[in-house]
Amino acid sequence: MTKEEMFNMMNSTMVMHLATVEDGQPHVRGMLLYRADENGIIFHTGSFKDVFKQIEKNPKVEVCFNSNDIQLRVKGVIEEVNDSELKKEIFAHPTRKFLHQPLWLENNIEGVFRILRIKNCEATVWSMKKNFDKTEWVKITE
């Protein structure tokens, strides 16, 4: 699978499973991707959530995308993105209407909303055809 095909898969899947570690214990949860390209994998969360606190302590993560019997795993390091234009873009996106619900607004979304980027990404593809192959990681972002 080429880098372009990997980014196409990520952007068409939109849901990824994010793995973090806290005190030696792994934690995995589904997250909603905003976009993925050669600049990194962009998503968001609230600073009050456990996932954000885990990322602050250990920014090394792995995400997994699944589509049509193909699993795409991506590992990298998370950085927080402070970009007011990107924030406006995310808020205006039709897939992010849930950010305008009273629960988020009551929790002072301006103060807790965090945009995150996974950078220094390496990816590997798995399928049943490749089940016994050696895992090969490919650099996909800086």
MARLUMDO-904447 format. One line per 4 residues: number of its first residue (from 0); for each residue x, y, z of N, C-alpha, C, O. Coordinates in nm, 3 decimals. Layout:
N
NUM	X,Y,Z,X,Y,Z,X,Y,Z,X,Y,Z; ... $
END
This chain:
142
0	0.086,-0.118,0.000,0.000,0.000,0.000,0.090,0.123,0.000,0.184,0.132,0.080; 0.063,0.218,-0.089,0.143,0.340,-0.096,0.101,0.437,0.015,-0.002,0.419,0.079; 0.184,0.540,0.037,0.148,0.643,0.136,0.014,0.706,0.101,-0.071,0.726,0.188; -0.004,0.738,-0.026,-0.129,0.801,-0.070,-0.248,0.711,-0.040,-0.352,0.759,0.006 $
4	-0.235,0.582,-0.066,-0.343,0.488,-0.035,-0.369,0.480,0.115,-0.483,0.465,0.158; -0.262,0.489,0.194,-0.279,0.488,0.340,-0.358,0.610,0.386,-0.451,0.598,0.466; -0.320,0.729,0.336,-0.393,0.850,0.375,-0.537,0.844,0.326,-0.628,0.888,0.397; -0.560,0.791,0.207,-0.697,0.776,0.156,-0.779,0.685,0.246,-0.895,0.713,0.275 $
8	-0.718,0.575,0.291,-0.788,0.483,0.381,-0.823,0.553,0.512,-0.936,0.542,0.560; -0.726,0.623,0.570,-0.752,0.693,0.697,-0.866,0.793,0.681,-0.960,0.794,0.761; -0.858,0.876,0.578,-0.958,0.982,0.559,-1.095,0.929,0.522,-1.196,0.994,0.549; -1.101,0.812,0.460,-1.232,0.756,0.426,-1.292,0.678,0.543,-1.414,0.662,0.550 $
12	-1.207,0.630,0.634,-1.255,0.554,0.749,-1.306,0.648,0.859,-1.413,0.624,0.916; -1.231,0.752,0.888,-1.264,0.857,0.985,-1.261,0.814,1.132,-1.238,0.898,1.219; -1.284,0.688,1.162,-1.277,0.645,1.301,-1.148,0.567,1.319,-1.116,0.477,1.241; -1.075,0.603,1.423,-0.951,0.533,1.454,-0.958,0.490,1.599,-1.032,0.546,1.680 $
16	-0.879,0.390,1.631,-0.868,0.348,1.770,-0.730,0.392,1.817,-0.628,0.357,1.758; -0.729,0.469,1.924,-0.608,0.530,1.978,-0.563,0.455,2.102,-0.642,0.433,2.194; -0.436,0.417,2.104,-0.379,0.350,2.221,-0.282,0.443,2.291,-0.192,0.500,2.229; -0.303,0.458,2.422,-0.213,0.535,2.508,-0.171,0.443,2.622,-0.225,0.333,2.638 $
20	-0.075,0.489,2.701,-0.032,0.412,2.817,-0.029,0.504,2.938,0.020,0.617,2.931; -0.082,0.454,3.050,-0.078,0.529,3.175,-0.035,0.432,3.285,-0.100,0.330,3.309; 0.074,0.465,3.351,0.127,0.381,3.459,0.143,0.236,3.414,0.111,0.143,3.488; 0.194,0.217,3.292,0.218,0.084,3.240,0.095,0.011,3.190,0.106,-0.100,3.140 $
24	-0.022,0.072,3.203,-0.147,0.009,3.161,-0.192,0.069,3.027,-0.212,0.190,3.018; -0.209,-0.014,2.922,-0.258,0.039,2.795,-0.406,0.076,2.804,-0.483,0.014,2.877; -0.443,0.179,2.729,-0.583,0.223,2.718,-0.611,0.245,2.570,-0.534,0.312,2.501; -0.721,0.190,2.521,-0.758,0.203,2.380,-0.901,0.255,2.373,-0.988,0.210,2.448 $
28	-0.922,0.350,2.284,-1.057,0.401,2.264,-1.072,0.450,2.122,-0.974,0.486,2.056; -1.198,0.451,2.074,-1.227,0.504,1.942,-1.223,0.656,1.945,-1.268,0.720,2.040; -1.166,0.714,1.839,-1.158,0.860,1.825,-1.202,0.897,1.683,-1.191,0.817,1.591; -1.250,1.017,1.669,-1.294,1.066,1.540,-1.181,1.146,1.475,-1.140,1.251,1.526 $
32	-1.131,1.096,1.364,-1.025,1.164,1.290,-1.080,1.291,1.228,-1.195,1.294,1.183; -0.999,1.398,1.224,-1.039,1.515,1.146,-0.979,1.505,1.007,-1.050,1.518,0.908; -0.846,1.484,0.999,-0.784,1.462,0.869,-0.645,1.402,0.888,-0.583,1.415,0.993; -0.600,1.336,0.782,-0.466,1.277,0.782,-0.399,1.310,0.649,-0.457,1.293,0.542 $
36	-0.276,1.358,0.659,-0.196,1.386,0.540,-0.050,1.386,0.580,-0.016,1.348,0.692; 0.037,1.429,0.491,0.180,1.424,0.520,0.223,1.519,0.632,0.337,1.514,0.678; 0.131,1.606,0.676,0.159,1.694,0.790,0.123,1.628,0.923,0.152,1.683,1.030; 0.060,1.512,0.918,0.025,1.442,1.040,-0.121,1.401,1.045,-0.197,1.425,0.951 $
40	-0.158,1.340,1.154,-0.295,1.293,1.177,-0.358,1.387,1.279,-0.313,1.396,1.394; -0.462,1.457,1.236,-0.527,1.560,1.318,-0.656,1.506,1.379,-0.739,1.448,1.309; -0.671,1.526,1.509,-0.795,1.495,1.579,-0.806,1.589,1.697,-0.719,1.673,1.716; -0.911,1.577,1.777,-0.929,1.668,1.890,-0.995,1.597,2.007,-1.055,1.490,1.992 $
44	-0.980,1.659,2.121,-1.042,1.607,2.243,-1.056,1.721,2.343,-1.025,1.836,2.311; -1.102,1.690,2.461,-1.113,1.789,2.568,-1.002,1.771,2.669,-0.962,1.659,2.699; -0.951,1.882,2.721,-0.841,1.875,2.818,-0.883,1.810,2.950,-0.797,1.772,3.029; -1.013,1.796,2.974,-1.063,1.735,3.096,-1.069,1.582,3.087,-1.096,1.515,3.186 $
48	-1.045,1.529,2.968,-1.058,1.384,2.947,-0.931,1.309,2.986,-0.820,1.363,2.978; -0.949,1.185,3.029,-0.835,1.100,3.066,-0.737,1.085,2.950,-0.616,1.087,2.972; -0.789,1.072,2.829,-0.700,1.052,2.713,-0.602,1.169,2.699,-0.485,1.148,2.667; -0.649,1.290,2.721,-0.561,1.407,2.710,-0.454,1.404,2.819,-0.337,1.433,2.793 $
52	-0.494,1.369,2.938,-0.398,1.363,3.050,-0.294,1.254,3.024,-0.176,1.272,3.056; -0.337,1.141,2.967,-0.242,1.035,2.933,-0.143,1.080,2.827,-0.024,1.049,2.835; -0.192,1.153,2.728,-0.107,1.203,2.620,-0.007,1.305,2.673,0.109,1.308,2.630; -0.051,1.389,2.767,0.042,1.487,2.827,0.159,1.417,2.895,0.273,1.463,2.886 $
56	0.131,1.306,2.962,0.236,1.232,3.033,0.324,1.151,2.939,0.444,1.139,2.961; 0.263,1.097,2.833,0.337,1.014,2.738,0.279,1.036,2.599,0.176,0.977,2.566; 0.343,1.120,2.517,0.288,1.153,2.385,0.309,1.047,2.277,0.267,1.066,2.163; 0.373,0.935,2.312,0.389,0.826,2.215,0.261,0.746,2.209,0.212,0.697,2.312 $
60	0.205,0.733,2.089,0.076,0.664,2.071,0.080,0.576,1.947,0.172,0.582,1.866; -0.022,0.494,1.937,-0.047,0.419,1.814,-0.196,0.427,1.787,-0.278,0.422,1.878; -0.231,0.441,1.658,-0.370,0.442,1.615,-0.389,0.327,1.516,-0.295,0.283,1.451; -0.512,0.281,1.506,-0.544,0.172,1.415,-0.671,0.206,1.339,-0.772,0.245,1.397 $
64	-0.664,0.190,1.206,-0.779,0.209,1.117,-0.812,0.074,1.057,-0.722,-0.004,1.024; -0.942,0.044,1.043,-0.986,-0.083,0.985,-1.084,-0.057,0.872,-1.178,0.022,0.886; -1.061,-0.125,0.758,-1.152,-0.111,0.644,-1.133,-0.229,0.551,-1.021,-0.262,0.512; -1.244,-0.293,0.515,-1.241,-0.402,0.415,-1.134,-0.506,0.445,-1.055,-0.541,0.357 $
68	-1.131,-0.555,0.566,-1.037,-0.660,0.607,-0.891,-0.616,0.604,-0.800,-0.700,0.602; -0.868,-0.487,0.603,-0.732,-0.433,0.611,-0.720,-0.353,0.739,-0.808,-0.274,0.773; -0.611,-0.374,0.808,-0.582,-0.299,0.930,-0.459,-0.214,0.903,-0.355,-0.265,0.861; -0.471,-0.085,0.928,-0.360,0.009,0.912,-0.324,0.062,1.050,-0.404,0.132,1.114 $
72	-0.204,0.029,1.096,-0.156,0.077,1.226,-0.055,0.188,1.202,0.031,0.177,1.115; -0.067,0.294,1.280,0.024,0.409,1.268,0.074,0.445,1.407,-0.005,0.465,1.499; 0.206,0.454,1.421,0.263,0.496,1.550,0.333,0.629,1.529,0.385,0.659,1.422; 0.334,0.709,1.637,0.396,0.840,1.629,0.392,0.911,1.763,0.366,0.851,1.867 $
76	0.418,1.040,1.757,0.424,1.124,1.876,0.324,1.238,1.860,0.316,1.300,1.754; 0.248,1.264,1.965,0.145,1.369,1.958,0.201,1.503,2.004,0.278,1.512,2.100; 0.158,1.606,1.932,0.183,1.744,1.974,0.050,1.818,1.971,-0.039,1.787,1.892; 0.038,1.916,2.058,-0.082,2.000,2.058,-0.066,2.107,1.950,0.043,2.160,1.931 $
80	-0.175,2.136,1.881,-0.175,2.235,1.773,-0.254,2.356,1.820,-0.373,2.345,1.851; -0.189,2.471,1.824,-0.257,2.595,1.861,-0.272,2.680,1.735,-0.187,2.764,1.704; -0.381,2.657,1.664,-0.407,2.723,1.536,-0.552,2.767,1.534,-0.642,2.684,1.517; -0.576,2.896,1.551,-0.713,2.945,1.561,-0.791,2.925,1.431,-0.912,2.904,1.436 $
84	-0.724,2.930,1.316,-0.793,2.908,1.188,-0.837,2.761,1.176,-0.947,2.733,1.130; -0.751,2.670,1.217,-0.786,2.528,1.214,-0.901,2.502,1.311,-0.991,2.423,1.281; -0.898,2.566,1.425,-1.005,2.549,1.522,-1.139,2.594,1.462,-1.239,2.524,1.476; -1.140,2.710,1.396,-1.262,2.758,1.331,-1.308,2.661,1.222,-1.427,2.634,1.208 $
88	-1.212,2.608,1.146,-1.243,2.512,1.040,-1.309,2.387,1.098,-1.409,2.339,1.045; -1.253,2.336,1.206,-1.308,2.216,1.270,-1.449,2.243,1.322,-1.539,2.163,1.300; -1.468,2.357,1.391,-1.599,2.390,1.445,-1.704,2.405,1.335,-1.821,2.371,1.357; -1.664,2.454,1.218,-1.758,2.477,1.109,-1.785,2.351,1.026,-1.880,2.349,0.947 $
92	-1.706,2.249,1.044,-1.720,2.128,0.962,-1.850,2.056,0.995,-1.885,2.043,1.112; -1.923,2.009,0.893,-2.051,1.942,0.919,-2.042,1.817,1.006,-2.141,1.780,1.069; -1.927,1.753,1.010,-1.913,1.633,1.094,-1.888,1.668,1.240,-1.879,1.578,1.324; -1.877,1.795,1.273,-1.845,1.836,1.410,-1.958,1.915,1.476,-1.934,1.995,1.566 $
96	-2.081,1.893,1.432,-2.195,1.962,1.492,-2.211,1.928,1.640,-2.265,2.008,1.716; -2.163,1.811,1.680,-2.174,1.771,1.821,-2.098,1.867,1.912,-2.127,1.873,2.032; -2.002,1.941,1.859,-1.927,2.037,1.941,-2.013,2.156,1.982,-1.975,2.231,2.072; -2.126,2.174,1.918,-2.214,2.286,1.948,-2.326,2.249,2.043,-2.416,2.330,2.068 $
100	-2.323,2.129,2.096,-2.427,2.084,2.188,-2.406,2.148,2.325,-2.293,2.180,2.362; -2.514,2.165,2.400,-2.505,2.229,2.531,-2.400,2.170,2.625,-2.335,2.245,2.698; -2.382,2.038,2.624,-2.286,1.976,2.715,-2.146,2.032,2.692,-2.077,2.067,2.788; -2.103,2.042,2.566,-1.971,2.098,2.536,-1.967,2.247,2.572,-1.870,2.295,2.629 $
104	-2.072,2.318,2.537,-2.074,2.462,2.563,-2.073,2.492,2.713,-2.008,2.586,2.757; -2.145,2.410,2.790,-2.148,2.429,2.936,-2.011,2.403,2.998,-1.976,2.460,3.101; -1.934,2.316,2.935,-1.800,2.284,2.985,-1.695,2.380,2.930,-1.576,2.349,2.931; -1.738,2.497,2.883,-1.647,2.601,2.835,-1.555,2.545,2.726,-1.434,2.534,2.744 $
108	-1.616,2.511,2.614,-1.541,2.447,2.506,-1.418,2.527,2.465,-1.316,2.468,2.429; -1.424,2.657,2.471,-1.308,2.738,2.435,-1.189,2.709,2.526,-1.074,2.712,2.482; -1.218,2.682,2.651,-1.110,2.657,2.745,-1.060,2.514,2.748,-0.949,2.488,2.795; -1.141,2.419,2.698,-1.103,2.278,2.709,-1.075,2.211,2.576,-1.017,2.102,2.575 $
112	-1.115,2.270,2.465,-1.099,2.209,2.333,-0.951,2.206,2.294,-0.884,2.310,2.295; -0.900,2.088,2.259,-0.760,2.073,2.221,-0.749,2.002,2.087,-0.810,1.898,2.065; -0.671,2.060,1.998,-0.642,1.998,1.869,-0.507,1.928,1.883,-0.410,1.986,1.933; -0.502,1.804,1.838,-0.381,1.724,1.850,-0.338,1.672,1.713,-0.421,1.647,1.626 $
116	-0.206,1.658,1.696,-0.151,1.606,1.573,-0.053,1.494,1.607,0.033,1.509,1.693; -0.068,1.382,1.538,0.032,1.276,1.550,0.134,1.301,1.440,0.099,1.308,1.322; 0.259,1.314,1.478,0.366,1.340,1.382,0.471,1.229,1.395,0.458,1.140,1.478; 0.575,1.237,1.310,0.680,1.134,1.308,0.617,0.995,1.291,0.654,0.900,1.359 $
120	0.520,0.987,1.200,0.441,0.865,1.185,0.511,0.759,1.100,0.572,0.787,0.998; 0.497,0.636,1.149,0.535,0.517,1.074,0.410,0.429,1.070,0.335,0.421,1.167; 0.389,0.363,0.955,0.268,0.283,0.938,0.301,0.142,0.892,0.404,0.117,0.829; 0.211,0.051,0.926,0.220,-0.086,0.877,0.079,-0.133,0.841,-0.019,-0.093,0.904 $
124	0.072,-0.218,0.741,-0.057,-0.269,0.692,-0.064,-0.418,0.721,0.032,-0.492,0.700; -0.180,-0.461,0.770,-0.203,-0.602,0.796,-0.330,-0.646,0.725,-0.428,-0.572,0.718; -0.327,-0.767,0.674,-0.446,-0.833,0.622,-0.424,-0.982,0.641,-0.314,-1.025,0.673; -0.528,-1.062,0.621,-0.513,-1.206,0.636,-0.408,-1.260,0.538,-0.337,-1.355,0.570 $
128	-0.399,-1.200,0.420,-0.298,-1.242,0.323,-0.157,-1.222,0.376,-0.065,-1.297,0.342; -0.140,-1.120,0.461,-0.008,-1.087,0.515,0.011,-1.139,0.658,0.107,-1.101,0.726; -0.079,-1.224,0.703,-0.082,-1.265,0.843,0.050,-1.322,0.894,0.084,-1.304,1.011; 0.124,-1.392,0.808,0.248,-1.454,0.852,0.372,-1.377,0.806,0.485,-1.421,0.828 $
132	0.351,-1.263,0.741,0.463,-1.181,0.694,0.525,-1.106,0.811,0.460,-1.079,0.911; 0.651,-1.073,0.796,0.719,-0.989,0.895,0.657,-0.849,0.890,0.628,-0.797,0.782; 0.638,-0.788,1.006,0.584,-0.652,1.013,0.687,-0.553,0.962,0.800,-0.548,1.009; 0.646,-0.473,0.864,0.733,-0.371,0.808,0.670,-0.234,0.831,0.554,-0.211,0.796 $
136	0.748,-0.144,0.889,0.701,-0.008,0.915,0.756,0.086,0.809,0.873,0.076,0.771; 0.670,0.178,0.760,0.706,0.273,0.656,0.685,0.415,0.710,0.579,0.444,0.766; 0.782,0.502,0.695,0.769,0.642,0.737,0.669,0.712,0.647,0.683,0.710,0.525; 0.566,0.776,0.708,0.465,0.845,0.625,0.454,0.994,0.655,0.397,1.068,0.575 $
140	0.508,1.041,0.769,0.510,1.184,0.799,0.639,1.219,0.869,0.710,1.131,0.919; 0.668,1.347,0.873,0.784,1.396,0.950,0.740,1.428,1.090,0.820,1.472,1.172 $
END
